[in-house]
């Protein structure tokens, strides 16, 4: 019995020792993570000041609606017109005031030209296209896109005029009854981009077209919502966590599949002497630069640049138009002034 008790005591000692070792390793790991996080996030010398930084989460400031502007003004009052905040792994420098913003974005444009490192966009675009690229690749792609859009035979103004007629017809179908303009305006704006990039427009009720719009809208919504921002703050963790943010990558695969299909059709009947749209321009540039070792003109960049045009063009323009309609509905006097201004400027140029 004494031997049994001794064995039991020995087992307790072993278990206690293992538990102590496990606890010690855990404490050491936490301390090392805290030190690494502190070294990574500490503000460099001469960096704009800001609120106290906490481990892993960064700045603990309530930017939730509806008082986010009040929080910003409080920070301006405390730290001045240039200050910094951190959310997870993301560092932001806030510049306030017309002169300071002009100094940064106009007088020192080259210094501030680089895109921020946003983990979610980096995961989607892989540093390609226009939104998430930097340096030489960004300058090369941006210069080409601007040149290509100018060189396409039919101007933006003509495409807008053409699509405005389809939009007017769609609105007239409502016969003066109340309706939500979201779907029709998004369809019209997206069709203008489709005609420039794909060389064709879609009927508003086309199921494939509507799926494209739905995927674009929901992807942008998910990127900007809480889950998207959480992914940007803690990408190393959120890659393994289930949640709505995973829809972004599923939607992106579908969008890539759709655009790759359009590119494949263009390649089948491509004629280097004829430029129908943006994709034709890019295919021509790929052929022209195939022997250039430092060229970034390839099909992957074509895919990302095309999707960039949709992501940055459709929702932003459509939202601006919807807000303008709402503003004029709320303020009829402004609506009247706007209408009179259009009549004055456009009389004779658009017919009826």
C-alpha positions as a Markdown table, in Angstrom:
| # | Residue | x | y | z |
|---|---|---|---|---|
| 1 | Unk | 0.0 | 0.0 | 0.0 |
| 2 | Unk | 2.9 | 2.3 | 0.8 |
| 3 | Unk | 4.3 | 1.6 | -2.7 |
| 4 | Unk | 1.0 | 2.4 | -4.2 |
| 5 | Unk | 0.8 | 5.7 | -2.4 |
| 6 | Unk | 4.4 | 6.5 | -3.4 |
| 7 | Unk | 3.6 | 5.7 | -7.0 |
| 8 | Unk | 0.5 | 7.9 | -6.8 |
| 9 | Unk | 2.5 | 10.8 | -5.3 |
| 10 | Unk | 5.1 | 10.4 | -8.1 |
| 11 | Unk | 2.3 | 10.5 | -10.7 |
| 12 | Unk | 0.9 | 13.7 | -9.1 |
| 13 | Unk | 4.4 | 15.2 | -9.2 |
| 14 | Unk | 4.9 | 14.3 | -12.9 |
| 15 | Unk | 1.4 | 15.7 | -13.8 |
| 16 | Unk | 2.1 | 18.8 | -11.8 |
| 17 | Unk | 5.5 | 19.2 | -13.5 |
| 18 | Unk | 4.0 | 18.8 | -16.9 |
| 19 | Unk | 1.3 | 21.3 | -16.1 |
| 20 | Unk | 3.9 | 23.8 | -14.8 |
| 21 | Unk | 5.9 | 23.3 | -18.0 |
| 22 | Unk | 2.8 | 23.9 | -20.1 |
| 23 | Unk | 1.9 | 27.0 | -18.2 |
| 24 | Unk | 5.4 | 28.3 | -18.4 |
| 25 | Unk | 5.6 | 27.7 | -22.2 |
| 26 | Unk | 2.2 | 29.5 | -22.6 |
| 27 | Unk | 3.4 | 32.5 | -20.6 |
| 28 | Unk | 6.7 | 32.7 | -22.5 |
| 29 | Unk | 4.7 | 32.5 | -25.8 |
| 30 | Unk | 2.3 | 35.3 | -24.8 |
| 31 | Unk | 5.2 | 37.5 | -23.6 |
| 32 | Unk | 7.1 | 36.9 | -26.9 |
| 33 | Unk | 3.9 | 37.7 | -28.9 |
| 34 | Unk | 3.4 | 40.9 | -26.9 |
| 35 | Unk | 7.1 | 41.9 | -27.5 |
| 36 | Unk | 6.8 | 41.1 | -31.2 |
| 37 | Unk | 3.5 | 43.1 | -31.5 |
| 38 | Unk | 5.0 | 46.0 | -29.6 |
| 39 | Unk | 8.1 | 46.1 | -31.8 |
| 40 | Unk | 6.0 | 45.9 | -35.0 |
| 41 | Unk | 3.4 | 48.5 | -34.0 |
| 42 | Unk | 5.5 | 51.1 | -32.2 |
| 43 | Unk | 5.5 | 54.5 | -33.8 |
| 44 | Unk | 8.8 | 55.3 | -35.6 |
| 45 | Unk | 10.7 | 58.5 | -34.7 |
| 46 | Unk | 8.9 | 61.6 | -36.0 |
| 47 | Unk | 5.8 | 59.6 | -36.8 |
| 48 | Unk | 2.5 | 61.5 | -36.3 |
| 49 | Unk | 1.2 | 61.2 | -32.7 |
| 50 | Unk | -2.0 | 59.4 | -31.7 |
| 51 | Unk | -3.9 | 57.6 | -29.0 |
| 52 | Unk | -2.3 | 54.9 | -26.8 |
| 53 | Unk | -1.7 | 51.6 | -28.6 |
| 54 | Unk | -2.9 | 48.4 | -27.0 |
| 55 | Unk | -1.5 | 44.9 | -27.8 |
| 56 | Unk | -3.0 | 43.2 | -30.9 |
| 57 | Unk | -6.1 | 45.6 | -31.2 |
| 58 | Unk | -4.1 | 48.8 | -31.7 |
| 59 | Unk | -6.0 | 52.0 | -31.0 |
| 60 | Unk | -9.1 | 51.6 | -28.8 |
| 61 | Unk | -11.4 | 54.4 | -30.1 |
| 62 | Unk | -15.1 | 54.2 | -30.7 |
| 63 | Unk | -15.6 | 55.1 | -34.4 |
| 64 | Unk | -19.0 | 53.5 | -34.6 |
| 65 | Unk | -22.0 | 55.4 | -36.1 |
| 66 | Unk | -23.3 | 58.0 | -35.5 |
| 67 | Unk | -20.4 | 59.6 | -33.5 |
| 68 | Unk | -17.4 | 58.7 | -35.6 |
| 69 | Unk | -16.9 | 62.3 | -36.8 |
| 70 | Unk | -17.1 | 63.6 | -33.2 |
| 71 | Unk | -14.3 | 61.1 | -32.3 |
| 72 | Unk | -12.2 | 62.4 | -35.2 |
| 73 | Unk | -12.7 | 66.0 | -34.1 |
| 74 | Unk | -11.7 | 65.1 | -30.5 |
| 75 | Unk | -8.5 | 63.5 | -31.8 |
| 76 | Unk | -7.8 | 66.5 | -33.9 |
| 77 | Unk | -8.2 | 68.7 | -30.9 |
| 78 | Unk | -5.8 | 66.5 | -28.9 |
| 79 | Unk | -3.1 | 65.7 | -31.4 |
| 80 | Unk | -3.4 | 68.3 | -34.2 |
| 81 | Unk | -4.4 | 68.1 | -37.9 |
| 82 | Unk | -2.0 | 65.2 | -38.6 |
| 83 | Unk | -2.3 | 62.1 | -36.3 |
| 84 | Unk | -2.2 | 58.3 | -36.5 |
| 85 | Unk | -4.4 | 55.5 | -35.4 |
| 86 | Unk | -4.1 | 51.7 | -35.6 |
| 87 | Unk | -6.7 | 49.0 | -36.0 |
| 88 | Unk | -5.2 | 45.6 | -35.7 |
| 89 | Unk | -2.4 | 45.4 | -38.2 |
| 90 | Unk | -3.5 | 48.5 | -40.1 |
| 91 | Unk | -1.9 | 51.9 | -39.5 |
| 92 | Unk | -3.7 | 55.0 | -40.7 |
| 93 | Unk | -2.4 | 58.6 | -40.8 |
| 94 | Unk | -5.3 | 61.2 | -40.8 |
| 95 | Unk | -4.6 | 64.5 | -42.5 |
| 96 | Unk | -7.1 | 67.2 | -41.9 |
| 97 | Unk | -7.5 | 70.6 | -43.6 |
| 98 | Unk | -7.5 | 71.7 | -47.2 |
| 99 | Unk | -3.9 | 73.1 | -47.3 |
| 100 | Unk | -2.4 | 70.0 | -45.7 |
| 101 | Unk | -4.4 | 67.6 | -47.9 |
| 102 | Unk | -3.3 | 69.6 | -51.0 |
| 103 | Unk | 0.3 | 69.6 | -49.8 |
| 104 | Unk | 0.2 | 65.8 | -49.5 |
| 105 | Unk | -1.8 | 64.7 | -52.5 |
| 106 | Unk | -0.8 | 67.5 | -55.0 |
| 107 | Unk | 2.6 | 68.9 | -54.1 |
| 108 | Unk | 4.0 | 65.6 | -52.9 |
| 109 | Unk | 1.9 | 63.3 | -55.1 |
| 110 | Unk | 4.8 | 60.9 | -55.9 |
| 111 | Unk | 5.5 | 60.4 | -52.2 |
| 112 | Unk | 1.8 | 59.5 | -51.4 |
| 113 | Unk | 1.1 | 57.6 | -54.7 |
| 114 | Unk | 1.5 | 54.1 | -53.3 |
| 115 | Unk | -1.5 | 52.1 | -52.4 |
| 116 | Unk | -1.9 | 51.0 | -48.7 |
| 117 | Unk | -1.3 | 47.3 | -47.9 |
| 118 | Unk | -4.8 | 46.1 | -47.3 |
| 119 | Unk | -4.7 | 42.3 | -46.7 |
| 120 | Unk | -8.1 | 41.6 | -48.2 |
| 121 | Unk | -7.4 | 43.3 | -51.4 |
| 122 | Unk | -3.9 | 41.9 | -51.5 |
| 123 | Unk | -5.4 | 38.4 | -51.2 |
| 124 | Unk | -7.9 | 39.1 | -54.0 |
| 125 | Unk | -5.7 | 40.9 | -56.5 |
| 126 | Unk | -2.3 | 39.5 | -55.6 |
| 127 | Unk | -0.8 | 42.9 | -56.2 |
| 128 | Unk | -2.0 | 43.1 | -59.8 |
| 129 | Unk | -4.4 | 45.5 | -61.6 |
| 130 | Unk | -4.9 | 49.1 | -60.5 |
| 131 | Unk | -6.3 | 49.0 | -57.0 |
| 132 | Unk | -3.6 | 47.1 | -55.1 |
| 133 | Unk | -0.5 | 47.4 | -57.3 |
| 134 | Unk | 2.4 | 49.8 | -56.5 |
| 135 | Unk | 5.5 | 51.2 | -58.1 |
| 136 | Unk | 6.4 | 50.4 | -61.7 |
| 137 | Unk | 3.5 | 48.0 | -62.3 |
| 138 | Unk | 1.0 | 50.5 | -61.1 |
| 139 | Unk | 2.4 | 53.4 | -63.2 |
| 140 | Unk | 2.6 | 51.1 | -66.2 |
| 141 | Unk | -1.0 | 49.8 | -65.9 |
| 142 | Unk | -2.5 | 53.2 | -65.0 |
| 143 | Unk | -0.8 | 54.9 | -68.0 |
| 144 | Unk | -2.0 | 52.2 | -70.4 |
| 145 | Unk | -5.6 | 52.2 | -69.1 |
| 146 | Unk | -5.9 | 56.0 | -69.4 |
| 147 | Unk | -4.5 | 55.8 | -73.0 |
| 148 | Unk | -6.7 | 52.8 | -73.9 |
| 149 | Unk | -9.9 | 54.4 | -72.7 |
| 150 | Unk | -9.1 | 57.5 | -74.8 |
| 151 | Unk | -8.2 | 55.5 | -77.9 |
| 152 | Unk | -11.5 | 53.4 | -78.0 |
| 153 | Unk | -13.5 | 54.6 | -81.0 |
| 154 | Unk | -16.7 | 55.5 | -79.3 |
| 155 | Unk | -16.4 | 58.2 | -76.6 |
| 156 | Unk | -17.7 | 57.9 | -73.1 |
| 157 | Unk | -20.2 | 60.7 | -73.8 |
| 158 | Unk | -21.7 | 58.7 | -76.7 |
| 159 | Unk | -22.0 | 55.6 | -74.5 |
| 160 | Unk | -23.6 | 57.5 | -71.7 |
| 161 | Unk | -26.1 | 59.1 | -74.1 |
| 162 | Unk | -27.0 | 55.7 | -75.6 |
| 163 | Unk | -27.5 | 54.1 | -72.2 |
| 164 | Unk | -29.5 | 57.1 | -70.9 |
| 165 | Unk | -32.1 | 56.3 | -73.5 |
| 166 | Unk | -32.4 | 52.7 | -72.3 |
| 167 | Unk | -32.6 | 54.0 | -68.7 |
| 168 | Unk | -35.3 | 56.5 | -69.6 |
| 169 | Unk | -37.4 | 53.7 | -71.3 |
| 170 | Unk | -37.0 | 51.5 | -68.2 |
| 171 | Unk | -38.2 | 54.3 | -66.0 |
| 172 | Unk | -41.2 | 55.1 | -68.3 |
| 173 | Unk | -42.2 | 51.4 | -67.9 |
| 174 | Unk | -43.1 | 52.2 | -64.3 |
| 175 | Unk | -45.9 | 54.5 | -65.6 |
| 176 | Unk | -45.4 | 57.1 | -62.9 |
| 177 | Unk | -45.7 | 54.7 | -60.0 |
| 178 | Unk | -43.2 | 54.7 | -57.1 |
| 179 | Unk | -40.3 | 52.3 | -57.6 |
| 180 | Unk | -36.8 | 51.7 | -56.2 |
| 181 | Unk | -34.3 | 53.1 | -58.8 |
| 182 | Unk | -31.4 | 51.1 | -57.3 |
| 183 | Unk | -31.6 | 48.2 | -59.8 |
| 184 | Unk | -32.1 | 50.3 | -62.9 |
| 185 | Unk | -29.4 | 52.9 | -62.1 |
| 186 | Unk | -26.9 | 50.2 | -61.3 |
| 187 | Unk | -27.7 | 48.4 | -64.5 |
| 188 | Unk | -27.3 | 51.5 | -66.6 |
| 189 | Unk | -23.9 | 52.5 | -65.0 |
| 190 | Unk | -22.6 | 49.0 | -65.3 |
| 191 | Unk | -23.7 | 48.8 | -68.9 |
| 192 | Unk | -21.7 | 51.8 | -69.8 |
| 193 | Unk | -18.6 | 50.1 | -68.3 |
| 194 | Unk | -19.6 | 46.9 | -70.1 |
| 195 | Unk | -19.8 | 48.6 | -73.4 |
| 196 | Unk | -16.3 | 50.2 | -72.9 |
| 197 | Unk | -14.6 | 47.0 | -71.6 |
| 198 | Unk | -16.5 | 44.2 | -73.3 |
| 199 | Unk | -17.8 | 46.0 | -76.4 |
| 200 | Unk | -21.4 | 45.1 | -75.6 |
| 201 | Unk | -24.3 | 46.0 | -73.3 |
| 202 | Unk | -26.8 | 43.7 | -71.6 |
| 203 | Unk | -30.6 | 43.9 | -71.2 |
| 204 | Unk | -31.6 | 45.0 | -67.7 |
| 205 | Unk | -33.4 | 41.7 | -67.2 |
| 206 | Unk | -30.6 | 39.5 | -68.4 |
| 207 | Unk | -30.0 | 36.8 | -65.7 |
| 208 | Unk | -26.3 | 36.6 | -66.2 |
| 209 | Unk | -25.9 | 40.4 | -66.1 |
| 210 | Unk | -28.0 | 40.6 | -62.9 |
| 211 | Unk | -25.8 | 37.9 | -61.3 |
| 212 | Unk | -22.7 | 39.9 | -62.2 |
| 213 | Unk | -24.2 | 43.0 | -60.6 |
| 214 | Unk | -25.3 | 41.1 | -57.5 |
| 215 | Unk | -21.8 | 39.6 | -57.1 |
| 216 | Unk | -20.1 | 43.0 | -57.5 |
| 217 | Unk | -22.5 | 44.7 | -55.0 |
| 218 | Unk | -22.2 | 42.0 | -52.3 |
| 219 | Unk | -18.5 | 41.8 | -52.7 |
| 220 | Unk | -18.1 | 45.5 | -52.1 |
| 221 | Unk | -20.5 | 45.4 | -49.2 |
| 222 | Unk | -18.6 | 42.5 | -47.6 |
| 223 | Unk | -15.2 | 44.2 | -48.1 |
| 224 | Unk | -16.4 | 47.3 | -46.3 |
| 225 | Unk | -18.4 | 45.7 | -43.5 |
| 226 | Unk | -17.3 | 44.6 | -40.0 |
| 227 | Unk | -16.2 | 41.1 | -41.2 |
| 228 | Unk | -14.1 | 42.6 | -44.0 |
| 229 | Unk | -12.4 | 45.1 | -41.7 |
| 230 | Unk | -11.8 | 42.3 | -39.1 |
| 231 | Unk | -10.0 | 40.3 | -41.9 |
| 232 | Unk | -7.8 | 43.3 | -42.7 |
| 233 | Unk | -7.0 | 43.8 | -39.0 |
| 234 | Unk | -6.2 | 40.1 | -38.3 |
| 235 | Unk | -5.6 | 38.3 | -41.6 |
| 236 | Unk | -3.5 | 35.5 | -40.1 |
| 237 | Unk | -6.4 | 34.6 | -37.9 |
| 238 | Unk | -9.4 | 35.3 | -40.1 |
| 239 | Unk | -8.1 | 33.0 | -42.9 |
| 240 | Unk | -9.1 | 30.1 | -40.7 |
| 241 | Unk | -12.3 | 31.5 | -39.1 |
| 242 | Unk | -15.7 | 30.7 | -40.8 |
| 243 | Unk | -17.9 | 33.7 | -41.4 |
| 244 | Unk | -19.5 | 36.0 | -44.1 |
| 245 | Unk | -16.0 | 37.2 | -45.2 |
| 246 | Unk | -15.4 | 33.9 | -46.9 |
| 247 | Unk | -18.1 | 34.8 | -49.4 |
| 248 | Unk | -15.8 | 37.5 | -50.8 |
| 249 | Unk | -13.4 | 34.8 | -52.2 |
| 250 | Unk | -16.3 | 32.6 | -53.5 |
| 251 | Unk | -17.8 | 35.7 | -55.3 |
| 252 | Unk | -14.4 | 36.7 | -56.6 |
| 253 | Unk | -13.9 | 33.2 | -58.2 |
| 254 | Unk | -17.3 | 33.6 | -60.0 |
| 255 | Unk | -16.4 | 37.1 | -61.2 |
| 256 | Unk | -13.1 | 35.9 | -62.5 |
| 257 | Unk | -14.8 | 33.0 | -64.3 |
| 258 | Unk | -17.3 | 35.4 | -66.0 |
| 259 | Unk | -14.6 | 37.9 | -67.1 |
| 260 | Unk | -12.2 | 35.1 | -68.2 |
| 261 | Unk | -15.1 | 33.8 | -70.4 |
| 262 | Unk | -15.4 | 37.2 | -72.1 |
| 263 | Unk | -11.6 | 37.4 | -72.6 |
| 264 | Unk | -11.6 | 33.9 | -74.2 |
| 265 | Unk | -14.3 | 35.0 | -76.7 |
| 266 | Unk | -12.3 | 38.1 | -77.6 |
| 267 | Unk | -9.2 | 36.0 | -78.2 |
| 268 | Unk | -11.1 | 33.7 | -80.6 |
| 269 | Unk | -12.1 | 36.6 | -83.0 |
| 270 | Unk | -9.3 | 39.1 | -82.1 |
| 271 | Unk | -8.0 | 41.2 | -84.9 |
| 272 | Unk | -4.9 | 43.3 | -84.2 |
| 273 | Unk | -5.9 | 45.9 | -86.7 |
| 274 | Unk | -9.3 | 46.5 | -85.1 |
| 275 | Unk | -9.9 | 47.9 | -81.6 |
| 276 | Unk | -13.4 | 47.3 | -80.4 |
| 277 | Unk | -13.0 | 47.8 | -76.6 |
| 278 | Unk | -10.7 | 47.8 | -73.7 |
| 279 | Unk | -10.0 | 44.1 | -73.8 |
| 280 | Unk | -9.0 | 44.3 | -77.4 |
| 281 | Unk | -6.6 | 47.2 | -76.5 |
| 282 | Unk | -5.0 | 45.1 | -73.8 |
| 283 | Unk | -4.7 | 42.0 | -75.9 |
| 284 | Unk | -2.9 | 44.1 | -78.5 |
| 285 | Unk | -0.5 | 45.5 | -75.8 |
| 286 | Unk | 0.2 | 41.9 | -74.6 |
| 287 | Unk | 1.2 | 40.9 | -78.1 |
| 288 | Unk | 3.3 | 44.0 | -78.5 |
| 289 | Unk | 5.1 | 43.5 | -75.2 |
| 290 | Unk | 5.6 | 39.7 | -75.3 |
| 291 | Unk | 9.4 | 40.1 | -75.7 |
| 292 | Unk | 9.8 | 42.7 | -73.0 |
| 293 | Unk | 11.1 | 41.0 | -69.9 |
| 294 | Unk | 10.0 | 43.9 | -67.5 |
| 295 | Unk | 6.5 | 44.2 | -68.9 |
| 296 | Unk | 3.6 | 43.4 | -66.7 |
| 297 | Unk | 1.1 | 43.1 | -69.6 |
| 298 | Unk | -0.4 | 39.6 | -69.3 |
| 299 | Unk | -3.8 | 38.0 | -69.0 |
| 300 | Unk | -3.8 | 38.0 | -65.2 |
| 301 | Unk | -3.3 | 41.8 | -65.2 |
| 302 | Unk | -5.9 | 42.2 | -67.9 |
| 303 | Unk | -8.4 | 40.2 | -65.7 |
| 304 | Unk | -7.6 | 42.3 | -62.6 |
| 305 | Unk | -7.7 | 45.6 | -64.4 |
| 306 | Unk | -11.0 | 44.8 | -66.0 |
| 307 | Unk | -12.5 | 43.9 | -62.7 |
| 308 | Unk | -11.0 | 47.0 | -61.2 |
| 309 | Unk | -12.9 | 49.1 | -63.6 |
| 310 | Unk | -16.2 | 47.5 | -62.5 |
| 311 | Unk | -15.4 | 47.6 | -58.8 |
| 312 | Unk | -14.4 | 51.2 | -58.8 |
| 313 | Unk | -16.8 | 52.4 | -61.4 |
| 314 | Unk | -20.2 | 50.8 | -61.0 |
| 315 | Unk | -21.1 | 51.1 | -57.3 |
| 316 | Unk | -19.5 | 54.5 | -56.8 |
| 317 | Unk | -21.1 | 56.2 | -59.8 |
| 318 | Unk | -24.5 | 54.5 | -59.2 |
| 319 | Unk | -24.5 | 55.5 | -55.5 |
| 320 | Unk | -23.7 | 59.1 | -56.4 |
| 321 | Unk | -26.6 | 59.3 | -58.9 |
| 322 | Unk | -29.0 | 57.7 | -56.3 |
| 323 | Unk | -28.0 | 60.3 | -53.7 |
| 324 | Unk | -28.5 | 63.1 | -56.2 |
| 325 | Unk | -32.0 | 61.8 | -57.0 |
| 326 | Unk | -32.8 | 61.6 | -53.3 |
| 327 | Unk | -31.4 | 65.0 | -52.7 |
| 328 | Unk | -33.5 | 66.6 | -55.4 |
| 329 | Unk | -36.6 | 64.7 | -54.3 |
| 330 | Unk | -36.2 | 66.1 | -50.8 |
| 331 | Unk | -35.4 | 69.6 | -52.1 |
| 332 | Unk | -37.7 | 70.4 | -55.1 |
| 333 | Unk | -36.3 | 73.9 | -55.5 |
| 334 | Unk | -32.8 | 72.4 | -56.1 |
| 335 | Unk | -34.5 | 69.9 | -58.6 |
| 336 | Unk | -35.9 | 72.9 | -60.5 |
| 337 | Unk | -32.6 | 74.7 | -60.7 |
| 338 | Unk | -30.9 | 71.5 | -61.8 |
| 339 | Unk | -33.5 | 70.9 | -64.5 |
| 340 | Unk | -33.3 | 74.5 | -65.8 |
| 341 | Unk | -29.5 | 74.3 | -65.8 |
| 342 | Unk | -29.6 | 71.1 | -68.0 |
| 343 | Unk | -32.0 | 72.7 | -70.4 |
| 344 | Unk | -29.8 | 75.7 | -70.7 |
| 345 | Unk | -26.6 | 73.8 | -71.3 |
| 346 | Unk | -27.9 | 70.9 | -73.4 |
| 347 | Unk | -30.6 | 72.5 | -75.6 |
| 348 | Unk | -30.0 | 71.2 | -79.1 |
| 349 | Unk | -27.2 | 68.8 | -78.3 |
| 350 | Unk | -29.4 | 65.9 | -77.2 |
| 351 | Unk | -32.5 | 66.4 | -79.4 |
| 352 | Unk | -35.6 | 65.4 | -77.4 |
